[in-house]
Each structure stands twice: as structure tokens, then as C-alpha cells.
Amino acid sequence: VTVDFIVDPDGKVINAYARMASRSEFEAQAVEAVAKWKFQPGRRAGRDVHTHLQVPVVFALNAHY
């Protein structure tokens, strides 16, 4: 799942959504996980600014027999 979002000047994730996913079943969980992350905000001209990012979230499934 590729999650698209904005990091605000406080380093919080806002407006996160699943931009692309190989399986739609994973979209909500990926967005929920990324929304909890904290970032160092982007800077421009010495000031913290809103920053647009995209990150891949990879799920690995283990088969149990």
C-alpha cells in the first residue's frame, strides 16, 4: 500500500490516504499505522513547513499449516 499524506509543522501526519494498493483489504490498516507516526517536519527558509510525502507499507503474510 502506498500511503500519501502531509506532515504538518509539528511533525504530525494529516490527510493520510491509500494512494495505491495491491490488495484493498490492507488499505485501512496501512493508513491507520502511518497516521500514528511522528516526523521531523520539513524546513524552508529556516521555518517548519507542511511537507507532502508518500511511503510504501509492505505486508508480509506467513502461511501456517
Secondary structure, 3 states (H helix, E strand, C coil): CEEEEEECCCCEEEEEEEEECCCHHHHHHHHHHHHCCECCCEEECCEEECEEEEEECCCCCCCCC
